[in-house]
């Protein structure tokens, strides 16, 4: 099981530092999204892997009956760490992988020294007294657009998500979105938007470092404050002075030093 999973999800361990850092990418990308951040983490042993939904992974591994909730992604993460014999690590998760990290740390708090969460949100949909950023009707329109013409949706969505005027980042995000099979992309989007982790945040005892940009189409700045109030462990919030949901692609020179500092605090 372990070796098959390591192979299927392209698990790579790079660097020879004593301290281990696991990096998990968000929806629509793969592990290559971290490429520009890696030079800032040269003192660490880095574990990289692709989520099962990534376009770089053989789509036959995506089990539509299994990946209906984020718990299956948590299983994958914990199984990877067990297969590698890792007992302590810091975890960096972007977007949906931030949610996966939160759940994994509740299940196995002794495994994680710290969670560094980029563009994280416990709930993307608005609620009576909670601003997640999206109304249900808006999201249904997004799903219809993805179903109707995936290519057109990607061309519209990628620049919005990147936010900042960084054409290379838009091209890179578009590339990995196009790599995904459209039915898997839509299925995962539904899973992410159905997820609601608000009730779990108080159970997190691992120190968390929340990194968010000043303007993100997917996550309002108020969500960072929500994390600060509701996470159970020691929480630090850092607002990056840049725009967009993918600062590791669009502003690595800004994000890299922040991640490095977060790891040493």
C-alpha positions, -999 to +999 in steps of 0.1 A: +000+000+000+027+025+011+050+021-019+021+021-044+008+054-029+043+070-029+046+061-066+011+070-076+012+105-060+048+112-071+062+116-036+096+132-036+120+139-007+146+165-014+173+181+007+192+167+036+182+189+065+174+174+099+140+191+101+112+178+077+088+201+060+058+186+040+044+208+012+009+201-001-005+221-031-040+234-036-067+227-062-058+231-098-020+228-093+005+201-086+038+199-066+055+220-093+036+250-078+062+251-050+092+253-074+100+290-067+096+286-029+120+257-026+152+279-027+141+296+005+139+262+023+173+248+015+181+240+052+152+215+054+143+180+041+112+186+019+085+161+012+065+170-020+036+151-034+007+155-058-029+153-046-047+124-062-069+149-082-039+167-098-035+165-135-001+150-131-015+119-115-030+090-135-067+097-134-074+060-128-063+065-092-091+089-086-119+070-069-151+089-072-167+069-043-137+075-020-128+111-025-163+125-017-150+142+015-116+157+026-111+127+049-098+106+020-072+133+013-062+133+050-058+095+048-034+099+018-013+125+036-010+104+068-003+072+048+025+090+029+041+102+062+038+067+077+053+051+046+082+074+048+086+067+085+082+104+094+073+110+131+076+149+133+073+175+106+061+210+098+033+212+072+027+238+045-007+236+028-023+258+002-060+263-001-078+228+000-045+213+014-047+238+043-080+222+052-065+188+048-036+198+072-061+211+098-080+177+098-047+157+098-034+176+128-066+169+148-063+132+140-025+130+147-014+161+166+019+145+177+030+144+140+030+181+133+052+208+149+034+236+130+009+242+102+016+270+077-016+276+058-017+298+027-050+310+012-069+288+038-106+288+045-127+267+068-158+274+046-159+290+012-197+296+012-214+325+031-236+317+061-259+339+082-231+353+104-201+341+084-186+356+052-168+329+032-168+349+000-194+330-021-232+327-023-246+293-032-261+306-064-227+320-075-211+286-070-238+268-090-230+292-119-193+283-116-201+246-117-223+251-147-195+270-165-170+242-157-195+216-171-205+237-201-170+246-214-141+237-192-115+254-215-134+287-215-138+285-177-101+280-172-092+310-193-116+331-172-108+317-138-070+315-139-064+353-142-090+360-115-074+335-091-038+347-097-052+382-091-019+401-095-007+411-130+018+382-134+012+366-168+037+338-162+017+328-131-015+328-150+000+306-177+014+282-151-019+279-133-038+275-166-014+247-176-020+227-144-058+233-146-059+221-182-039+190-171-069+180-148-096+159-163-127+182-164-150+157-146-124+153-118-119+190-115-156+196-112-160+168-086-132+181-065-146+217-067-179+204-054-162+185-025-143+217-015-173+239-016-194+214+004-167+212+031-173+231+064-145+229+089-157+257+112-168+233+139-133+216+139-111+246+144-112+246+182-098+211+181-066+221+165-038+223+191-008+226+168+005+261+163-008+277+131+006+304+108-021+318+085-008+336+054-032+355+033-029+382+006-047+416+009-071+406-019-080+371-028-110+362-051-115+330-031-109+340+005-119+374+020-093+389+045-119+385+072-114+347+071-079+352+085-094+370+115-119+342+118-091+317+121-073+338+147-105+338+169-114+301+164-083+280+161-075+261+193-037+264+193-013+294+191-022+313+159-002+339+139-018+358+110+004+373+084-012+395+056+010+395+025+010+429+007+001+414-027-030+401-044-043+367-054-049+332-043-016+318-055+013+339-040+037+310-044+033+314-081+028+352-084+049+366-055+075+339-044+100+366-034+075+379-009+061+346+003+094+327+005+110+347+034+076+347+053+075+309+051+111+306+062+104+329+092+073+310+101+092+278+102+118+292+127+094+309+151 
